[in-house]
Amino acid sequence: MPESTSSSLWANTAEPEVQATAQHGAAFADVVIIGAGFTGCAAALALAQSGARVTILEAKTVGWGASGRTGGQVIPGLKYDPDELEAMFGSDLGPRMVAAAGSVGDEVFGLIERHAISCDAQRKGWLQPAYSAKSLDLGLRRCDSWKRRGANVRPVDRSRMAQLLGTDHYLGGWEDGRAGHVQPLSYVRGLALAAQRFGAEIYVESPALSLTKAGTKWRVKTPNGSVEADQVLIATNGYTDGLWPGLARTVVPMISYQAATVPIPEALGKSILIEGHAASDTRRLLWYFRRDAHGRLIMGGRAPYREDLGPRDAGYVRNAVNRLYPQLRETPFEFHWFGRVAMTQDHLPHLHRLDDGLWTALGYNGRGVGMATLLGRFLAELASGVSPNDIAFPVTSMRPIFGYPFTRLAARVLTGYYRARDQMEAA
């Protein structure tokens, strides 16, 4: 991934960077966390509040990876509907898992309120508009599944969806009032600052070079020192490397590409997302979009897995903007950026016990703002001695994907297949 994020809307509009230095010398902690994104910073905040000595080691700067590059949408739930999750995980864990996944809006916006995090937080709901009759049926069933559990959701007919979005491209869909959006880089920096206020130590430009165990203690080596701790949390998600053998092979990194227009004049944009919703549609290669605090339209979608993406690769999102909002055809993009999305084979986030005192959470499948924040807290609870059986999410052993060297090729093939299916079903 490029070292610079200067073309990112978030990097250009975020709250100031967290003040931190590189790690030097021998240090000691109760828990060392590798990675200063949503997962690591949420875990650090929860642990520091409980009185633990916490150290975060970040290879770049706070939020440099996926957390500072995401679309910022806070969406409750997972890929599977509540009925499906309960069937998959049983009558005990299933309902607790559904309740936890449905609570991520409360988790994120609760932290923002309690710690006075300045991040353009807007809890005005999320829309899932349907591009085809088949996906509309699936969306309405999902809405009903949540509604039966008391969630603040409702179906949206075609005319109302057109009014809310400002486009008649979709057939209808549903609305989740628990959701919202944030400036993601400001949010993760706010989590880090809150953790610092409770005593957490954060070191930047301090990659973890090795992870070894001597007796009951873990030792993490950095370029200029080391940290020894009782517990280690690996919170690197789509940027997971070979630090722990096999872990990187449990997720498939995909690229999400986003672009933001210049601020849209009021007369031109007055009908677009009139109530401040975030939206992501039902395409297999979905379009996700919203407005920012300055009136820009932000559009995101999948992109080729390359390390050198730039403005020339904005064709997919440019086409999406033009199809949804023809009045913006002449409105230029001001920013473009991209980052890795960690996908899992089962389309669920993973919470793993890797060894005694070694835990990880990763694979958020495009819902990282909410799920990473929640699973960061779950990691903190596990590191504090809470039994895995008391966590409202399955805690499993790591299972690298069989045939992993071919997964990226398979992903490229599937991308082409999904694009063709989307076109066929929308015809």
C-alpha positions in Angstrom: 0.0 0.0 0.0 1.3 3.5 -0.7 3.1 5.2 2.2 1.3 8.5 1.6 -2.4 9.1 2.3 -2.3 12.7 1.1 -5.0 12.1 -1.5 -7.4 10.8 1.2 -10.4 13.0 2.2 -10.0 11.6 5.8 -6.3 12.5 6.0 -7.0 16.0 4.8 -9.9 16.7 7.2 -9.1 14.7 10.3 -8.5 15.9 13.8 -4.7 16.3 14.6 -2.5 13.3 14.8 -2.0 11.5 18.1 1.2 12.6 19.7 3.5 9.6 20.1 7.1 8.5 19.6 8.8 5.3 18.5 9.4 2.6 21.1 13.0 2.4 22.6 14.6 0.2 25.1 13.1 -2.5 27.3 9.5 -1.9 28.4 7.0 -3.9 30.4 3.2 -4.1 30.3 0.3 -6.2 31.3 -1.0 -6.3 27.7 0.8 -5.3 24.5 -1.4 -4.6 21.5 0.0 -4.8 18.0 -1.8 -2.3 15.7 -3.4 1.1 16.4 -6.6 0.8 14.4 -10.2 0.5 15.6 -9.6 -2.9 17.1 -6.3 -2.1 19.0 -7.4 1.3 20.2 -10.8 0.1 21.4 -9.1 -2.7 23.2 -6.5 -0.4 24.7 -9.2 2.0 25.9 -11.2 -0.7 27.6 -8.1 -2.2 29.3 -6.7 1.1 30.4 -10.0 2.1 31.9 -9.9 -1.2 34.0 -6.5 -0.2 35.3 -4.3 -2.5 33.2 -0.8 -1.3 32.0 -1.3 -1.2 28.2 1.2 -0.6 25.4 0.2 -0.3 21.7 2.8 -0.8 19.0 2.0 0.7 15.6 4.1 0.1 12.5 3.1 3.5 11.0 0.8 6.1 12.7 -2.5 5.7 14.5 -5.2 4.8 11.9 -2.8 4.5 9.0 -4.2 1.2 7.8 -7.8 0.2 7.1 -9.3 2.2 10.0 -8.2 5.5 8.5 -9.2 4.5 4.9 -12.7 3.0 5.4 -15.9 4.7 4.3 -16.9 5.4 7.9 -20.3 3.7 7.9 -21.4 2.2 11.2 -23.7 -0.6 10.2 -25.2 -3.1 12.7 -25.3 -6.8 11.9 -23.3 -9.2 9.8 -23.6 -10.8 6.4 -26.0 -13.3 7.7 -29.5 -12.5 8.9 -30.4 -13.0 12.6 -32.4 -16.1 11.8 -29.4 -17.6 10.0 -26.9 -16.7 12.8 -29.1 -18.4 15.4 -29.4 -21.5 13.3 -25.6 -21.6 12.7 -24.6 -21.0 16.3 -27.4 -22.5 18.4 -29.9 -21.3 21.0 -27.3 -20.0 23.5 -24.6 -18.3 21.5 -26.7 -17.5 18.5 -29.0 -14.9 20.1 -26.1 -13.4 22.1 -24.2 -13.0 18.9 -27.1 -11.4 17.1 -27.6 -9.0 20.0 -23.9 -8.1 20.0 -23.8 -7.5 16.2 -26.9 -5.4 16.4 -25.4 -3.3 19.2 -22.4 -1.8 17.3 -24.2 1.5 16.8 -24.6 1.9 20.5 -21.0 0.7 21.0 -19.5 3.3 18.6 -21.7 6.3 19.3 -21.6 5.5 23.0 -17.8 5.7 23.0 -17.9 8.9 21.0 -20.3 10.5 23.5 -18.6 9.3 26.7 -15.1 10.4 25.5 -16.1 13.5 23.6 -14.6 12.3 20.4 -14.7 14.9 17.6 -15.3 12.9 14.4 -18.4 14.4 12.6 -20.5 11.6 14.1 -24.0 11.4 12.5 -26.4 8.7 13.7 -29.1 9.2 11.1 -29.5 5.7 9.8 -28.4 3.4 7.0 -30.2 2.5 3.8 -29.8 -0.7 1.9 -31.4 0.0 -1.5 -32.0 -3.0 -3.8 -31.0 -3.0 -7.4 -32.9 -6.1 -8.4 -36.2 -7.9 -7.5 -34.3 -10.8 -6.0 -32.1 -8.7 -3.8 -35.2 -6.6 -2.7 -36.8 -9.8 -1.5 -33.7 -10.7 0.5 -33.4 -7.3 1.9 -37.0 -7.2 3.1 -36.6 -10.6 4.7 -33.5 -9.3 6.5 -35.5 -6.3 7.7 -38.2 -8.5 9.0 -35.7 -10.7 10.8 -34.4 -7.7 12.7 -37.8 -6.2 13.3 -39.0 -9.4 15.0 -36.2 -8.8 17.5 -37.3 -5.3 18.3 -34.7 -3.5 16.2 -35.3 0.1 14.9 -35.7 -1.0 11.2 -38.4 -0.5 8.6 -39.0 -1.4 4.9 -38.8 1.4 2.4 -40.8 1.4 -0.8 -39.5 2.6 -4.1 -40.9 6.1 -4.0 -39.6 6.7 -0.5 -36.2 5.3 -1.3 -36.0 7.6 -4.3 -36.9 10.5 -2.1 -34.3 9.7 0.6 -31.5 8.9 -1.8 -32.3 11.5 -4.5 -32.2 8.8 -7.3 -34.8 6.5 -8.8 -32.2 3.8 -9.6 -33.4 1.4 -6.9 -36.6 -0.7 -6.4 -36.9 0.0 -2.7 -35.1 -1.6 0.3 -34.9 -1.1 4.0 -33.7 1.3 6.6 -31.8 0.7 9.9 -32.2 3.5 12.3 -29.4 2.1 14.6 -26.7 3.0 12.1 -24.8 6.1 11.1 -21.4 7.4 10.0 -18.2 9.0 11.3 -15.0 10.6 10.0 -13.1 7.3 10.6 -9.6 8.7 11.0 -10.8 11.3 13.5 -12.7 8.5 15.3 -9.7 6.2 15.7 -7.5 9.1 16.7 -10.1 9.9 19.3 -10.1 6.4 20.7 -6.3 6.5 20.9 -6.4 9.9 22.7 -9.0 8.5 25.2 -6.8 5.5 25.8 -3.8 7.7 26.5 -5.8 9.8 29.0 -6.4 6.5 30.9 -2.7 5.7 30.9 -2.1 3.6 27.8 1.2 4.0 26.1 1.2 4.3 22.3 4.3 4.0 20.2 4.3 4.8 16.4 6.8 3.9 13.7 7.4 0.8 15.9 6.6 -2.4 13.9 6.6 -5.7 15.8 9.5 -7.6 14.3 9.2 -10.8 16.3 6.9 -12.4 18.9 8.4 -15.0 21.3 7.4 -16.5 24.6 9.6 -17.3 27.6 7.7 -19.0 30.4 4.5 -17.1 31.0 5.7 -13.9 29.4 5.5 -12.7 25.8 8.3 -10.5 24.3 7.6 -8.3 21.3 10.7 -7.0 19.6 10.7 -3.6 17.8 13.5 -2.0 15.7 14.9 -0.2 18.8 13.7 -2.2 21.8 11.2 -4.6 23.1 8.0 -4.9 25.2 7.4 -7.8 27.6 3.8 -8.6 28.7 1.5 -11.2 30.1 -1.0 -10.9 27.2 -0.6 -10.0 23.5 -3.4 -8.8 21.2 -2.8 -8.8 17.5 -5.0 -6.2 15.9 -3.7 -5.9 12.3 -6.7 -7.1 10.3 -6.1 -6.5 6.5 -2.5 -5.6 7.1 -1.6 -8.8 9.0 1.8 -10.1 8.0 4.0 -13.1 9.0 4.5 -12.1 12.7 2.4 -15.1 13.8 2.8 -18.0 11.4 -0.3 -18.7 9.4 -2.5 -15.8 10.6 -2.2 -13.8 7.4 -3.6 -16.9 5.6 -6.9 -16.8 7.4 -8.1 -13.7 5.5 -8.1 -12.6 1.9 -7.2 -8.9 1.5 -9.4 -7.1 -1.0 -9.2 -3.5 -2.1 -11.8 -0.9 -1.5 -11.5 2.3 -3.6 -13.2 5.6 -2.7 -13.5 9.0 -4.2 -15.1 12.2 -2.9 -16.4 15.1 -5.0 -15.8 18.7 -4.3 -18.4 20.2 -2.0 -21.6 20.2 -3.9 -23.4 23.5 -4.3 -26.7 23.5 -2.3 -28.9 23.9 -5.4 -27.3 20.9 -7.1 -27.2 18.6 -4.1 -30.4 19.6 -2.2 -32.2 16.4 -3.2 -29.2 14.0 -2.5 -29.4 12.0 0.8 -31.7 14.6 2.2 -31.9 13.1 5.7 -28.2 12.3 6.1 -28.3 8.5 5.7 -25.3 6.4 4.7 -26.2 3.8 2.0 -24.7 0.7 0.6 -26.7 -1.3 -2.0 -27.3 -5.0 -2.5 -24.9 -5.6 -5.4 -22.4 -8.4 -4.9 -19.8 -5.7 -5.8 -21.7 -3.1 -3.9 -21.7 0.7 -4.2 -21.6 2.5 -0.9 -22.1 6.2 -0.6 -22.9 9.2 1.7 -22.3 12.9 2.2 -19.6 14.3 4.4 -19.8 17.3 6.8 -18.9 19.7 4.0 -21.5 18.4 1.5 -19.2 16.2 -0.6 -20.5 12.9 -2.1 -18.3 10.0 -1.2 -18.6 6.9 -3.4 -16.9 3.6 -2.8 -16.6 0.2 -4.4 -14.2 -2.7 -5.2 -11.0 -2.2 -7.1 -8.2 -4.4 -8.6 -5.7 -5.7 -6.1 -2.8 -3.4 -7.0 -0.3 -1.4 -5.0 -0.3 1.6 -7.4 -4.0 2.7 -7.7 -4.6 6.3 -8.4 -7.0 8.8 -10.0 -7.0 6.8 -13.3 -8.7 3.9 -11.5 -11.7 6.0 -10.4 -13.8 4.8 -13.4 -15.9 2.3 -11.4 -16.9 4.9 -8.8 -17.2 7.6 -11.4 -19.7 5.4 -13.3 -21.6 4.8 -10.0 -21.9 8.5 -9.3 -23.0 9.3 -12.9 -25.7 6.5 -12.9 -27.1 7.5 -9.6 -26.8 11.3 -9.9 -26.6 12.4 -13.5 -26.7 16.0 -12.3 -23.2 15.4 -10.9 -21.5 14.3 -14.2 -19.5 17.5 -14.4 -18.8 17.6 -10.6 -15.1 16.5 -10.3 -13.6 14.3 -7.6 -11.4 16.2 -5.2 -10.0 13.2 -3.3 -9.4 9.5 -4.0 -8.0 6.8 -1.7 -8.0 3.1 -1.1 -7.3 0.5 1.5 -7.5 -3.2 2.3 -10.7 -5.0 3.4 -10.0 -8.3 5.1 -12.5 -10.9 3.9 -12.9 -14.4 5.5 -13.9 -17.6 3.9 -17.1 -17.9 6.0 -17.9 -14.1 5.7 -17.8 -13.7 9.5 -15.3 -11.8 11.6 -12.9 -14.1 13.5 -12.0 -13.9 17.2 -9.1 -16.4 17.8 -7.1 -17.7 20.7 -3.7 -18.3 19.1 -1.9 -19.5 22.3 -2.0 -19.0 26.0 -2.2 -15.2 26.4 -2.3 -14.5 22.7 -5.5 -13.4 21.0 -6.5 -11.8 17.8 -9.6 -10.4 16.0 -9.7 -9.8 12.2 -11.7 -10.3 9.1 -14.5 -7.7 9.3 -15.7 -8.2 5.7 -16.4 -4.5 5.1 -18.1 -3.6 8.4 -15.0 -2.7 10.4 -16.0 0.5 12.1 -18.6 -1.2 14.2 -17.4 -4.7 14.4 -13.7 -3.9 15.0 -14.7 -1.5 17.9 -16.9 -4.3 19.4 -14.4 -7.1 19.0 -11.7 -4.8 20.4 -13.6 -4.7 23.6 -14.1 -8.4 23.5 -10.3 -8.9 23.1 -9.8 -6.6 26.2 -12.2 -8.8 28.2 -10.4 -12.0 27.1 -7.0 -10.5 28.1 -8.6 -9.6 31.5 -9.5 -13.2 32.2 -13.1 -13.4 31.0 -13.9 -16.9 29.9 -14.4 -17.3 26.1 -17.8 -18.9 26.9 -18.9 -15.6 28.3 -18.0 -13.7 25.2 -21.0 -13.0 22.9 -19.0 -14.2 19.9 -17.3 -17.5 19.0 -13.7 -17.7 20.2 -12.0 -20.2 17.9 -8.7 -21.6 16.9 -7.0 -20.2 13.8 -7.6 -22.1 10.6 -5.6 -21.0 7.6 -7.5 -21.1 4.3 -6.7 -24.3 2.3 -5.0 -23.5 -1.0 -4.3 -20.0 0.2 -1.8 -19.2 -2.6 -4.7 -19.4 -5.1 -7.2 -17.3 -3.2 -6.3 -14.0 -4.9 -6.7 -15.6 -8.3 -10.0 -17.0 -7.2 -11.0 -13.6 -5.9 -10.3 -12.0 -9.3 -12.4 -14.7 -11.0 -15.2 -14.2 -8.6 -15.1 -10.5 -9.0 -15.7 -10.9 -12.7 -18.4 -13.4 -12.1 -20.1 -11.2 -9.5 -20.0 -8.2 -11.8 -21.7 -10.2 -14.6 -24.4 -11.5 -12.2 -25.1 -8.0 -11.0 -25.5 -6.8 -14.5 -27.8 -9.7 -15.4 -30.0 -9.4 -12.4 -30.4 -5.7 -12.9 -31.4 -6.0 -16.5 
